[in-house]
């Protein structure tokens, strides 16, 4: 495989071909013609360090994986460094990289990988894992592998890819009620059109419950733009501004904003500030909201709440965005082979089953993702397969270092777009949002914006 590169491209379909070719070259023999196999435990005790983040259940699962591995390999101890959030982990690991004390392996959100590559802080893992017989053809989610790859090299190994889906209160919303003779039947398998979704959102509810909450953020608007054939940026390789006010992006927003702005369907800004949408959903005051798999355990804990999930509605093609994380191998690690052995163990069936059982993780391991360990048929939601099915529809968000700044800067402008009662020209508002981002991109990195 080629070496690391900071260049990340959208829709990288060649990674699996590159991995397969590398498998033919590397999986059989070493340069001297001998059989190539994972390095065995050394005689002297070794300590591997692993940094992870997430809720206590997920951190505990990683700790149990580390303990099981250490038990099976008495000469290797794996210490787990926990962080509560991806942001906290990214900040701490960044400091450790700068100080030369980075852990051997660390969990990372996909949008941080371009930065790790730029800093030459991580080591490509694809060839190492091929040597350990990982099945990249059918064993792992294609999207996840592509998301963590650049120039046909797998930079980090995907662990969790959770698509944004529609959570709905089963006592307030029944997708089957919006079937139409003019459109296909609405099911978790077929999904629904935006028109059908709108019918569900506008269905009157008792006791002041409202039909829908969509967060005024680029993250939650992006799938609708993508589904309508639009793009977030004016140029995928060298972006200079957002692209909300032109072309297919503007057309898509023109179709969805009337519903998202309707005060009959949605709570007001003040109402959401007083009582957040998630709490309203848990109280039975909200029919539908968008969320990732990480919402599931919290909703399960609410006594009396009945909920299920559906794919995001379609304006054109299926599209969503994802929360994706993977394990990266530090370039500073002095125990590359031992770390690679452990990495292969973490993404194996037994370990991934422990992560899936927490209810928070959509495992990148296809075998585990289709087992009841993940689907958990005796618990809500009844259609958990929506998460695994929709992974293939995840579209990558920009990964420029300036992107978090862009998200924060446009959030109040999008809030005004959603909640201002009177807007003379939506087109002008969209153009103003695009214009406001131009100085941010000019001051940011020229690194390509999407994987």
PyMOL commands that set and color helices and strands:
alter all, ss='L'
color gray80, all
select helices_A, chain A and resi 15-26+56-72+86-99+110-118+126-130+142-147+175-178+194-202+218-227+247-261+269-274+277-282+293-300+336-346+349-356+366-369+372-375+385-393+403-419+426-443
alter helices_A, ss='H'
color red, helices_A
select strands_A, chain A and resi 46-53+76-83+105-109+122-123+149-150+153-154+156-163+165-169+210-213+286-291+307-310+322-330
alter strands_A, ss='S'
color yellow, strands_A
deselect
rebuild
show_as cartoon
